């Protein structure tokens, strides 16, 4: 239930606020309050380049996300993920300072293409008349997101700005959201709950995994290795086995060893592809309930897309090298690489990639070598040299073809460049915001090439790669990549998959289109050791 409470008298909040930030207080076990205080000058209003049945304005507020539901007013928002279903919560807005702003209509969010297409020019904007003519101006929304490890998750989303055509735009510069419940209010977690790792592998790789198993066991992890001959050869057989195993004793981490031709995957329909290869449903173990599909994996997982025992051994060599920080040339341990297209707006890809890396610059004082498509020195040979010299973290955002990063100056960075990388430097963790590059089909796509790369007989390329298996959406993967950087900067005493999962959770909080946010789980796969230790990266 939601209700708008207008306070007649001025209330002076006792808390202090960072500029445009919110302060969340746990008043009691059954009462949480989110407060904000925003200066009028910090709400940026400018004429939008997108025009339609009315004159639209871009509404921006630093530090707040913008809603992206196509055709609806794009306004700043924050949200909180809580355990429970929407009816568990009574949510109210307390408006302390309110301004009605006439003759301003927020621009509608526009449909974006997948990241393999160029943003099209439109004669008409995407415009949802129903959203603009809603009867009331709503500041809060409570919706069901899914279930993680048996616990329901709901999102409380709130905005200081609300609009309808009849009444115009309302701006609450100072206010709060009160969340009350008859049960204890807990922030929803999507974290590992134990130190158990299960590795599922094609039979030929089993003995080669001993080194990695021994290493993780020495760290205190309980590791099982299970082969396909013990399970079955189809997706359905593997899924049934995993579900039964999880019921007997839950586990938090998993790896699959082998590409999709030797270890099965599922092919599902997504927004841009009817046959999206995805391992997600191996791990959605809560099951569908009350007509709601299970859409959040309960296990944090990866797939190592290798074809031969030599490829697996070199991958393990790279992982253990990273664990020991034993690179022959460790100068790149404080370096990042940022590669971005010259496309996009609000934010652009350049703005996105800087948001991905700024938290790491501030936390660790890491330096970033930037390759932006519009710059004449952003050519493949320079990227190749920088990766070979060593970097700990690499973010790419732009177009993808499966076999190349096209968003450079004049020429693609392709798998041919990956195959010429040198081996001695720090091998990066790569987060790739592009289409097609992360497919694990044994076709030597970008992710596979980075994982399998060699310099002579020595492993080169990347230590881990996180990318999409098909055409992917424009904004959600970028928001996820920002969240991964934020998570690592807040707590680097954690494992790689924990950081990436925190990025997915950040996406659920900071992208209002529920379907678009959840679909990112389907596309994205880690090719790397999920337990790669990120402790004390500085």
N, C-alpha and C positions, 0 to 999 in steps of 0.2 A: 504494500500500500504506500502511495506517495502523497504528500500534501505540501502546499506552499504556505508558509507562515510569514506574513509581512509584519515586521516589527515597526511600530509607530515611532517609538523613541530611539534615539541614538544609543548604541551600546559600544562601549570601549572594550575591545578585546584585550585580555591580559597578556597574551603571548606576543612575542616578537617574531617578525617574519623576514626571511630573505626576500629580495625583490621578486615579485610575481609567484613566489613559492606557496605551497600549502603546508600546513602543520596538522599532523594527525595525532590525536590524543585518545588513549584508551581511558575513558572516564570511569568505566567499571567493566566487569566481565560481560555485561549485557548492553553496553553503550559505547559507541565510538563516534568521535567528532573529527571532521576534516574542515579546517578553517583557511580562509585566504583573505588577503588585503592587497589590492591592486591599485596602483596609481592610474588615473585616467589617461595620462600621457603614454603609459606603457601598452595600452590597447591600440594597436596600429590599424588604422582604417585607410584604405587606398582604393582608387578606382580599379576594378578588375579588367583584364584584357578580354575576359569571357563575358559577352553580353548576349542578352536574349529578350524575353518578353518584358524585362525591366532593366534598369541600370543596376548592375551588381557591384559589390565592394568586396575586396579581400580583407578578411578579419584575421589578424595575427596577434598572438600573445606569447612572448618569449618564454620558453620552458614548458609550454602546454602543447599537446598534440592537436592536430586538426582532424575533425571528423571527415571520413572518406566515403560515406554511404552515397552511392551515385544518385545524383539528382536532388539530394536534400541539402539544406544550407550547411556550408562548411564552417564550423565554429570551433573555438578552442575547448578542450576538455581534459579532464583527469579521470582516473578510475581506480578502484580497489577491488581485488579479487578476494572473496570470502568463502569460507566453507558453509555450504547450505544451499537450499533452493530459494528462489525469489520470495516466496510467501513466508519465509522465515524472518524476513526483515521488514521493519517499518522505517521508511526513509523520508526525512523532511528537510526542506531548505529553509534556513533562516537568513533573510536578506536584511543587512544592516544599512548599507548604502546602495541606493538603486538609481539608475539613470535611464530614462527613456530617450533613445536616440532616433530622431525622425529622419526620414528620407535615406535610410541606409538598409539595403537588403544584402545579406551575406551571399556570396557567390555559391552556386550549387557545386558539389563535388562532381568531378568529371570521370567518366569511364576511361580507364587507362588500358593500353594494349599489354600483351605479354612482352617480356623483355627481349624478344627476338624481332619485334616490329618497331618501326619508327612511329613516334607519336603523331597521329594524323591531324591535319588541319580540319576544323569543323565549321560548317556554315551555321549550324544550330547547336546550342549547348544542350547537354543532358539536363533536363529540368523536370522535377516531379511536382506537378501542380498540387497534389494532395498534401505534400509536406509543407509547402509554402502557405497553404490555406488551412492549416490545422486550427482547431477551435481554441486551443490554449497554447501558451508559450511555456514549454517544458524545459526545466533545467536538470532534471534527474531521470535516469533510466536504470532499471534493474532487470537483468536478463540472465538466463541459465546458460552456462558455458560448456559443461560436461562433467565428467567424473574422473578423478585420479585416485587410483588405489582404494576404491570403495568410498571415497568422499566426494560429495557433490560440490561443484564450484559455481558460484554466481558472481556476476560483475556489477558493481555499483558505479555507474558512470555519471559524472556531473560536469556542468558547464556554467561559467558565469554569464554566458550570452544565450539568449533565446529569442526566437523570431517567429512571427506570423504576419501575413500581409495586412490584415486588418489593424493590428495594434502596433506594428513596427518592431524595432529591436530593443530589447531590454538588457541592460548590463548591470550585474551585481558586482560592484567593485570591492565590496567588503561583505563577507557572509560566511556561512558554514553549512555543512551537510551533517545532519544528525542521523546516525544509524543505530537503531535499537532492535533487540530481539529477546524472545523468551528463553533462548538458549545462549550459551557462551559464544561470543563472537571471536572467531579465529581467522587470521589471514590465511588464505589458501596456499598450501605448499605444493610444489611439483618437484620435490627433491628425492634423492635416493634415501632409503630407510635402513639399508644394511650394507655389508661388505661382501656380498655374494655375486660372483660373475659366472655366467654360463656361456660357453663357447660352442656354437653349432657349426660343424665343418664338414666339407666333403672329405671322404675317408682318406684320400691320399695325403692330406695335410696334417693328419693328427700327430704323428711323431715329431714333426718340425715345430710344433707349438710348445714343446717341453721347456725351452728356454724362457719363453714369455710366461708360461704357467708358473715356473719356479720363481721367477722374479716377483710376480704378483702375490704368490703364496708367502714369500718371505716378507712382503709388506703387510701381511695380515689379512689378505683376501682369501675367501674360500672359493676355489675355482674348480669347475667341472668342464670336461670336454666331451661332447656327444657327437657322434658321427651320423651321417645320413643313413647308413646301413642299420642303425639302431632305431631309426625314426620312420623312414619312408621317403619316397622320391617326389611327392607332390606338395604344393603349397598347403592343401587341406590337411594332409597327414602331418606335416611339420607343425602347423598351427595347433592341431588337436594335441600333439605331444607336448608343446610348450604350455598350453593351457592346463593340461593335467599335471605337468611338473610344477607349475606355479601354485596350483592348489595344494600340492603336498608340502611344498616349502617355497615361500615367495623369495624372489631374488630381484635385485635392483638394476643389475648391469648385464648386458649381453653383447656378443659379437657373432657375426656370421662370417665364415671364411670361404671365399670363392665367388666368382661372378655369377650372373643370373643363369647362365647356361649349364653350370655344374651344381649350383645350389638355387632351388626355385625361389621365385618371388611372386607377388600377386600383381595383376594388371587391373587397375581401377579407373573409373571415369572421373576426371577433374575438369576444371573450367576450360582448359585449353587442349586437353588430350583425352580421348576415350580409353586409351590403353597406357595409363601411367604406371610404370613399374614402381612398386612401393613395398617396403617391408613393414610398414606401420602396423598393419592388422595382425601380424604375428604377436604383437605386444599390447593390443587393446583388449585387456583381459577382464574388465568389469562386466562386459556384455551390455546389450541394449536393454534399456529399462523404460517403461511407460511411454513407449513410442519414440524415445530419444536414442539415436545411434550413439554407440561408444566411439568417441572421436579423439580422445586423448590417450596416447600410449602410457602404459603403467610401468614400463621398463625402459631404461635409458640405453640406447643400443647403437651399434655401428655395423658396417659391412666392409670387409677388406676384399676388394675386387681384384684378386690375383688369379692367374691361370696355371702357374707352375710352382713347384717347390722352391726353386731359386728365387722367384719373385717374392714369395712369402718370407724366405730367409732374409732377403735384403730389406724388406719392410720391417722385420723384427730388429735387424741391425740398426735401422734409423731410429726406431722407438727407444731402444736401449741406449743409443748414443744421446738422445734427447734427455732421457732420465738421468744419465751420468753427467750431462752438460760437457761431454767429452769431444766436442768438435775440434778438428785439427786447427781451424781458424775460428775463434769465438768472438771476433770483433762485431759480428752482426747481432749479438744477443740483446743489444739495446736499439736495434733498428727495425723500422716498419716500412712497408711499401703500400702506397695508396694509388689505385688506378681508377679513373672515373671518366665516363662519357661526358660529352658537352650537351646532354639533353636533360629534360625534366625541369620542373618548376615547383616551387612551394612544397618541398625543397627540390633543388636541382641535384643531380648526381654528385656534383662537386661538394655541395653542402652536406649531402648524405654521408659521403665518405669521411669528411672531416668530423661529423658527429660520431661516426664509428670509432675514430682514433683519438679524439680529444681526451676522453677519460683516461686513456693509457698514457698519453703524453703528460697529463697532470699527475697521475699516480706514480709512474715509473721514470719520468723524464726521458721516455723513449723519443727518438727522432724519427721523422717520417720523410722518405723520399717520395715526392708526389709526381705522378705521371698523369696529366690531364689531357684529354683528347685534343683540345684546342692549342696545346703548346707544341712547338716544332721539335722539341727534344724528347717528346713522349713517343719514342720509336721502339720497336721490339728489341733491337740490339742493346739499348740502354736498360730496358727491363730485364733482359737476359743477364746482363752483367751484374745488375743490382741483386738479383736473386742468387746468382753464383757467389757473389761476395758475402752473402749471408744476411738474413733477416729473420726475426722471430715471429712476425705477424704480417699477414698480407691481406688487404681488402681489395677486391675488384667489384666494381658496379658498372654495368653497362649491358651491351648486347652480348649474346652468346650464340655460337653455331653448333656446339657440341665438340668441335675440334679447334676452337680459336676464341680469343678475346679480340673482337673487332674494334673496340672503342679506344683505339690509339691513333696517333697521327700518321695517316697515310698508308699504313700497313698493319695487318693483323699480327698479334702474337699468337703463334700456333703451337700445335704439338711438336712440330719440327724444332722449334726453339727450346721446348722443354727437353727434348732428347739431346740437346747440346749443352745442358747445364753442367757446371763443374760441381765436384763432390765435397770439397773441403770445408765449406762455410756452414753457418747455422741454417738448417733447413726449416722453412716457415710452416706455421699453421695458416691455412688459407681458408677464408670465407668468401665464396664466389656468389655474387648476386647477379646471375645471368641465366639464360635458358640453356637447357640441354647438356651442359658440360658435366653434370654429375651422374650421368647414367652409368650403371655398372654392368655393361653388356658385353665386355671383352672386345670392344671395337676401338680401344685406345683413344677414348675421349679424354677431355682435359683432366678430369679428376683421376682416372685410371693412369694417365700418363705421368702426372705428378707423383703418384704413389709408386709407380713401377720404374721411374727414371733411373738410369745408371750413367756413370762416368767411367768407361771401361768396365771393370768388375766391381766398382764401388757404387753404393747407393747414392743417388742424387735426388733432385726434385724437392718434394715437400714431405714433412713428417705426418701431416694430416690435412685432409681436404673436406670441406663442407659445402655441398652444392646441390642444385636441383636436378632431378632426373629427366624432366621434360620442360616444355614451355611453362614459365612461372609468371606470377603477377608482378606488377611494377613496384608497388610500395611495400607490401608485407615483408618480403625477405630483407629489404633494407632496414626496416624498423627492427626486425629480429637481430640483424648484425649490430645495430647500435646497442641493443640490449646485452649482447654478448660482451661487448667492450665495457659497458657499465658494470656488468657482473664481475668481470675479471678485475676491474679497478677497485671494486668494493671489497673483494675477498679473493686474493690470489692463492690462498691455501686450499686449493680444490682441484678436481680433475677436469679434463677438457670437456667431457660430455656434460658435467654439471654446469659449466659455463654456457655451453650451447643451449642446454635445456632452460637455463635462466633467461637466455635470449628469447626463446620461444614463449616463455611466461611473460616477459616484457612486451612481446607483440600482443598477447591477449589483453594486456592492460592498456596499451597505447595505440591500438587500431580498432576502431569502433565496428567495422564490418566483421561480424562474428564468423561468417562462412569463409571470408577471405583470410582471416587470421588462422583458423583451424586447418584450412587446406594446406598451409605451409608445412604442417607435420607430414602430410602425404608426400610432398615433393622432395623434401630435404633429407639427405642421408650423409652421415659422417663416414668417410673412408679414412680410418685411422683407429688407433687404440683409444677406446673411450676413457680408459683410466690413465691416460697420459698426464703426468704430474706437473701442474703449473705452479707448484709451491715456489715462492721466492724468485719469481721471474723479474729481475731488476738488475 
